[in-house]
Amino acid sequence: MKAWRRWLLRLAVVMAVLVVVALVPGIAVETGCRPAAQATNRVPYQPVLAPEHRRPMTNTLLTYPEWYIVHAYDDFAAVQNSAGETAFDYVDSIGGYWRTFCQVRRIAGGWGPIPVDTRVMLHVIGASFTMELAFKGLYEKSVGALTQWLRGTTPTAEDRFSAQVAADYAAFLRHTPWYEFPFGDTLVRFWRETPFESAAWMRSVERRFALSTEWGAKWAYAKLIGAAAGITPAPRAIRSVVQGMDNSDAQADPRIKVVERPGKGTVVIETPRYREFTDIVRGLAQRQRRVVEIAGNDRVFVTVLGDSNKPFAPSADVDPITVVRVQGRPGAERRGMIVPVAQLTALIRTLPTNGLVLEHVYDY
């Protein structure tokens, strides 16, 4: 058998193994993470918002696995910047996605039916994430580690460009879907702007091959996913009910649009979703406002960052759901919890006294 055929066969075997690795966790989640029974002692909530502005409670929980991937890229960028790609724990990051998906699926089922399309979407992005990190981890822990060792402690121009792209990508994902990232333009800039350094030529050649392959593949895959996502674009705005607001709030944050004043000191506002929503809620907390409803719900999922050695005891109404190690911050962990919306801004104000940092409020 010719050498190139043997290498093709080996590559096919590796890809087949990666596909299996990506599918097995999803099967385990479907068979072993059954939704919990609905709580019978839950007090029904009567929303203020009109039905067209309400979204299911399950959405705030099932948004978390998507954001887990965003957080994972934040971690990767931090680890790459400090110690290189080889230091990242790819297996732990993959496992964290499926563990958190399992945990929130169990809880979400107690709040209502989980749409099939949402489950399929989370399995698809989970499988893609798994295959990407499994392949990247296999490569970086072998070929990448070897060329990094041969390079020494001084990063090449390719390493510096890659680290900057990783940081830009992590920041981009906080407010925009991943498939809108300009992978093609990034690849062009990489070859146009990165000088070839002969001092560590083996690392430079290897990085150019690895990064060009990665960004080229992501560019093609992003085009495919972007075309599918464009058929049913997700809404970019969300409505909430807030107490204690006045005209100064809209002046302090132009992203806040007052749409209605139902009375009793409450105001209905419309704001952007995603990362901006967290920033807006944080601002409301600092100005002593009180959010009482988000998208027709009186509960919301929140993550905070804190020292793993410092326990945090929230009020009895707060339900801790998940804890994940944060690779980008040694000794830190991400704690996910369901919080009564009426207590959200007060909780945010108390976090610093407990050594905690608000990471994200997961909208619907």
C-alpha positions as CSV (number, residue, x, y, z in Angstrom):
1,M,0.0,0.0,0.0
2,K,1.3,3.4,-0.9
3,A,2.4,5.7,1.9
4,W,-0.3,8.3,1.2
5,R,-3.0,5.7,1.3
6,R,-1.8,4.4,4.7
7,W,-1.9,8.0,6.0
8,L,-5.4,8.5,4.6
9,L,-6.5,5.3,6.3
10,R,-5.0,6.4,9.6
11,L,-6.7,9.7,9.3
12,A,-10.0,8.0,8.6
13,V,-9.6,5.8,11.6
14,V,-8.9,8.8,13.8
15,M,-11.9,10.7,12.5
16,A,-14.1,7.7,13.1
17,V,-12.9,7.5,16.6
18,L,-13.6,11.2,17.2
19,V,-17.1,10.8,15.8
20,V,-17.7,8.0,18.3
21,V,-16.2,10.1,21.1
22,A,-18.5,12.9,20.1
23,L,-21.7,10.8,20.0
24,V,-21.3,8.7,23.1
25,P,-21.8,11.6,25.6
26,G,-24.9,12.7,23.8
27,I,-26.4,9.2,24.1
28,A,-25.5,9.1,27.8
29,V,-27.3,12.4,28.3
30,E,-30.4,11.3,26.5
31,T,-30.6,8.0,28.4
32,G,-29.3,8.9,31.8
33,C,-30.3,12.5,32.4
34,R,-34.1,12.3,32.5
35,P,-36.0,15.5,33.4
36,A,-37.0,15.8,37.0
37,A,-40.6,15.6,38.0
38,Q,-42.4,19.0,38.2
39,A,-42.5,20.4,41.7
40,T,-46.0,20.4,43.2
41,N,-45.3,23.0,45.8
42,R,-44.3,25.7,43.3
43,V,-46.3,28.9,43.7
44,P,-47.8,29.9,40.3
45,Y,-46.5,33.3,39.0
46,Q,-48.8,35.7,37.1
47,P,-46.7,37.6,34.6
48,V,-47.1,41.3,34.0
49,L,-45.8,41.1,30.4
50,A,-48.1,40.3,27.5
51,P,-48.0,36.7,26.1
52,E,-46.0,37.7,23.0
53,H,-43.2,38.9,25.2
54,R,-43.0,35.8,27.4
55,R,-40.6,32.9,27.0
56,P,-40.5,29.5,28.6
57,M,-38.6,29.2,32.0
58,T,-36.7,26.2,30.5
59,N,-34.9,28.7,28.1
60,T,-32.9,30.3,30.8
61,L,-31.5,26.9,31.9
62,L,-31.0,25.5,28.4
63,T,-29.1,28.6,27.4
64,Y,-26.3,27.6,29.8
65,P,-24.7,24.8,27.7
66,E,-24.4,27.2,24.8
67,W,-22.6,29.8,27.1
68,Y,-20.5,27.0,28.6
69,I,-18.7,26.9,25.2
70,V,-18.2,30.7,25.3
71,H,-16.7,30.4,28.7
72,A,-14.5,27.5,27.5
73,Y,-13.0,29.7,24.8
74,D,-12.4,32.4,27.4
75,D,-10.5,29.8,29.4
76,F,-8.6,28.6,26.4
77,A,-7.5,32.2,25.5
78,A,-6.3,32.8,29.1
79,V,-4.4,29.5,29.2
80,Q,-2.9,29.9,25.8
81,N,-1.7,33.4,26.7
82,S,0.0,32.2,29.9
83,A,1.3,28.8,29.0
84,G,0.4,27.8,25.5
85,E,-2.2,25.6,23.8
86,T,-0.6,22.4,25.2
87,A,-1.4,23.4,28.8
88,F,-5.2,23.5,28.3
89,D,-7.1,20.5,29.6
90,Y,-9.2,19.6,26.6
91,V,-10.7,16.5,28.2
92,D,-11.9,18.4,31.2
93,S,-13.5,21.1,29.1
94,I,-15.4,18.5,27.0
95,G,-16.6,16.7,30.0
96,G,-17.8,19.9,31.6
97,Y,-20.1,20.6,28.7
98,W,-21.8,17.3,28.9
99,R,-22.0,17.4,32.7
100,T,-23.6,20.8,32.7
101,F,-26.0,19.8,29.9
102,C,-27.1,16.8,31.9
103,Q,-27.6,18.8,35.1
104,V,-29.6,21.6,33.5
105,R,-31.7,19.2,31.4
106,R,-32.8,17.4,34.6
107,I,-33.8,20.6,36.2
108,A,-35.3,22.2,33.2
109,G,-37.7,19.3,32.7
110,G,-39.3,20.1,36.0
111,W,-40.3,23.5,34.7
112,G,-41.9,22.4,31.5
113,P,-41.4,20.4,28.3
114,I,-38.1,20.7,26.5
115,P,-38.5,21.5,22.8
116,V,-37.1,18.8,20.6
117,D,-35.3,21.4,18.4
118,T,-33.6,22.8,21.4
119,R,-32.3,19.4,22.5
120,V,-31.2,18.6,19.0
121,M,-29.3,22.0,18.8
122,L,-27.5,21.3,22.1
123,H,-26.5,17.9,20.9
124,V,-25.2,19.2,17.6
125,I,-23.2,22.0,19.1
126,G,-22.0,19.6,21.9
127,A,-20.8,17.1,19.3
128,S,-19.1,19.8,17.2
129,F,-17.4,21.2,20.4
130,T,-16.3,17.7,21.4
131,M,-14.9,16.8,18.0
132,E,-13.1,20.1,17.7
133,L,-11.5,19.9,21.2
134,A,-10.7,16.2,20.9
135,F,-8.9,16.7,17.6
136,K,-7.2,19.9,18.8
137,G,-6.2,18.3,22.1
138,L,-4.8,15.2,20.3
139,Y,-2.8,17.4,18.0
140,E,-1.6,20.0,20.5
141,K,-0.6,17.4,23.1
142,S,1.6,15.6,20.5
143,V,2.8,17.6,17.5
144,G,2.1,21.0,19.0
145,A,3.8,20.1,22.2
146,L,6.9,18.9,20.4
147,T,7.3,22.0,18.3
148,Q,6.6,24.2,21.3
149,W,9.4,22.4,23.2
150,L,11.8,22.8,20.2
151,R,10.9,26.5,20.0
152,G,11.8,27.2,23.6
153,T,10.2,29.8,25.8
154,T,10.0,32.6,23.3
155,P,6.8,32.6,21.2
156,T,7.0,32.9,17.5
157,A,5.1,35.5,15.5
158,E,2.6,32.8,14.6
159,D,2.1,32.1,18.3
160,R,1.5,35.7,19.1
161,F,-1.0,36.1,16.3
162,S,-2.8,33.0,17.4
163,A,-3.0,34.2,21.0
164,Q,-4.5,37.5,19.9
165,V,-7.1,35.7,17.7
166,A,-8.0,33.4,20.6
167,A,-8.6,36.5,22.8
168,D,-10.6,38.3,20.1
169,Y,-12.7,35.2,19.4
170,A,-13.5,34.8,23.1
171,A,-14.6,38.4,23.3
172,F,-16.6,38.1,20.1
173,L,-18.6,35.2,21.4
174,R,-19.9,37.1,24.3
175,H,-22.3,39.1,22.0
176,T,-22.3,37.4,18.6
177,P,-22.9,33.8,17.4
178,W,-19.6,32.1,16.6
179,Y,-20.4,31.5,12.9
180,E,-20.3,35.2,12.3
181,F,-16.6,35.4,13.3
182,P,-14.4,36.4,10.2
183,F,-12.4,33.2,10.0
184,G,-11.6,33.8,6.3
185,D,-10.4,37.3,6.8
186,T,-8.4,36.2,9.8
187,L,-6.7,33.5,7.7
188,V,-5.8,36.1,5.1
189,R,-4.5,38.5,7.7
190,F,-2.4,35.8,9.2
191,W,-0.5,35.1,6.1
192,R,-0.3,38.7,5.1
193,E,0.8,40.2,8.5
194,T,2.8,37.5,10.2
195,P,6.5,37.5,9.3
196,F,8.3,34.1,9.1
197,E,11.0,33.8,11.8
198,S,13.8,31.5,10.9
199,A,15.0,31.2,14.5
200,A,12.3,28.6,15.3
201,W,11.4,27.6,11.8
202,M,10.0,24.3,12.7
203,R,7.5,25.8,15.1
204,S,6.6,28.5,12.5
205,V,6.0,26.0,9.8
206,E,3.9,23.7,12.1
207,R,1.8,26.7,13.4
208,R,1.1,27.9,9.9
209,F,-0.1,24.4,8.9
210,A,-2.2,23.9,12.1
211,L,-3.8,27.4,12.2
212,S,-4.5,27.5,8.5
213,T,-6.2,24.1,8.7
214,E,-8.2,25.1,11.7
215,W,-9.4,28.5,10.5
216,G,-10.1,27.2,7.0
217,A,-12.2,24.4,8.3
218,K,-14.1,26.7,10.7
219,W,-14.7,29.2,7.8
220,A,-16.3,26.5,5.7
221,Y,-18.4,25.1,8.7
222,A,-19.4,28.6,9.7
223,K,-20.8,29.3,6.3
224,L,-22.9,26.2,6.5
225,I,-24.2,26.9,10.0
226,G,-24.8,30.6,9.3
227,A,-27.0,29.8,6.3
228,A,-29.1,27.4,8.4
229,A,-29.3,29.9,11.3
230,G,-30.4,32.7,9.0
231,I,-33.6,30.9,8.2
232,T,-34.9,31.4,11.8
233,P,-32.8,34.2,13.4
234,A,-33.0,34.5,17.2
235,P,-34.7,37.6,18.6
236,R,-32.1,40.1,19.9
237,A,-34.3,42.0,22.4
238,I,-36.0,41.0,25.6
239,R,-38.5,42.7,28.0
240,S,-38.3,43.0,31.7
241,V,-40.3,44.6,34.6
242,V,-38.4,46.8,36.9
243,Q,-39.3,48.7,40.1
244,G,-37.9,52.0,41.2
245,M,-36.8,53.2,37.8
246,D,-36.9,56.8,36.7
247,N,-35.7,58.8,33.7
248,S,-32.1,58.8,35.0
249,D,-31.8,55.1,34.2
250,A,-32.3,55.5,30.5
251,Q,-29.9,58.4,30.5
252,A,-27.3,56.3,32.4
253,D,-27.7,53.4,29.9
254,P,-29.1,54.3,26.4
255,R,-29.6,50.5,25.8
256,I,-32.7,50.7,28.1
257,K,-35.9,51.5,26.3
258,V,-39.0,52.2,28.4
259,V,-42.0,50.8,26.7
260,E,-44.8,50.8,29.3
261,R,-45.6,52.0,32.8
262,P,-48.2,49.5,34.3
263,G,-48.4,51.4,37.6
264,K,-47.5,50.6,41.2
265,G,-44.0,51.9,40.5
266,T,-43.2,49.3,37.9
267,V,-41.8,50.0,34.4
268,V,-41.6,47.6,31.4
269,I,-38.3,48.0,29.6
270,E,-36.8,46.5,26.4
271,T,-33.1,45.8,26.2
272,P,-30.6,43.8,24.1
273,R,-30.0,40.1,25.1
274,Y,-26.8,38.1,25.6
275,R,-23.8,39.7,27.3
276,E,-25.3,43.2,27.1
277,F,-28.3,42.0,29.2
278,T,-25.9,41.0,32.1
279,D,-24.2,44.5,31.9
280,I,-27.6,46.2,32.0
281,V,-28.8,44.2,35.0
282,R,-25.5,44.9,36.8
283,G,-26.1,48.6,36.2
284,L,-29.6,48.4,37.6
285,A,-28.3,46.7,40.7
286,Q,-25.7,49.4,41.2
287,R,-28.4,52.1,40.9
288,Q,-30.5,50.3,43.6
289,R,-33.3,49.2,41.1
290,R,-35.2,45.9,41.5
291,V,-36.0,43.6,38.6
292,V,-39.2,41.7,39.3
293,E,-39.8,39.8,36.0
294,I,-37.8,38.8,32.9
295,A,-39.6,37.6,29.8
296,G,-42.6,36.6,31.9
297,N,-40.6,34.7,34.5
298,D,-39.9,35.1,38.2
299,R,-36.8,32.9,38.2
300,V,-33.5,33.2,36.2
301,F,-30.3,31.2,35.9
302,V,-27.1,33.0,37.0
303,T,-23.4,32.1,37.2
304,V,-20.9,33.6,39.5
305,L,-17.1,33.2,39.8
306,G,-15.4,32.5,43.1
307,D,-12.6,30.8,45.0
308,S,-13.1,27.1,45.2
309,N,-11.9,27.2,48.8
310,K,-14.5,29.7,49.9
311,P,-18.0,28.3,50.4
312,F,-20.9,30.4,49.4
313,A,-24.3,30.0,51.2
314,P,-27.0,31.8,49.3
315,S,-30.5,32.3,50.7
316,A,-32.9,29.4,50.9
317,D,-34.8,30.6,47.8
318,V,-31.6,30.2,45.6
319,D,-31.2,26.8,44.1
320,P,-27.5,25.8,43.4
321,I,-27.3,23.7,40.2
322,T,-23.8,23.2,39.0
323,V,-20.1,23.9,39.8
324,V,-17.3,23.9,37.2
325,R,-13.6,24.5,37.4
326,V,-12.4,27.6,35.6
327,Q,-9.2,26.8,33.8
328,G,-8.4,30.4,33.0
329,R,-8.4,31.4,36.7
330,P,-6.4,28.8,38.8
331,G,-8.3,28.0,42.0
332,A,-11.6,29.5,40.8
333,E,-14.9,27.8,40.0
334,R,-18.1,28.8,38.2
335,R,-21.2,28.3,40.3
336,G,-24.6,28.1,38.5
337,M,-27.8,28.8,40.4
338,I,-31.5,29.5,39.9
339,V,-32.3,32.9,41.5
340,P,-35.7,34.5,42.2
341,V,-35.8,37.5,39.8
342,A,-37.0,39.8,42.6
343,Q,-33.8,39.0,44.6
344,L,-31.5,39.3,41.6
345,T,-30.2,42.8,41.9
346,A,-29.9,42.5,45.7
347,L,-27.8,39.3,45.2
348,I,-25.6,41.1,42.7
349,R,-24.8,43.8,45.3
350,T,-23.8,41.3,47.9
351,L,-21.5,39.2,45.7
352,P,-18.3,41.3,46.3
353,T,-18.7,40.9,50.1
354,N,-18.6,37.1,49.6
355,G,-15.6,37.3,47.3
356,L,-17.7,36.5,44.2
357,V,-18.0,38.1,40.8
358,L,-21.2,38.1,38.7
359,E,-20.3,36.3,35.4
360,H,-23.6,36.1,33.5
361,V,-27.4,36.4,33.8
362,Y,-28.8,33.9,31.3
363,D,-31.7,35.4,29.5
364,Y,-34.4,33.5,27.6
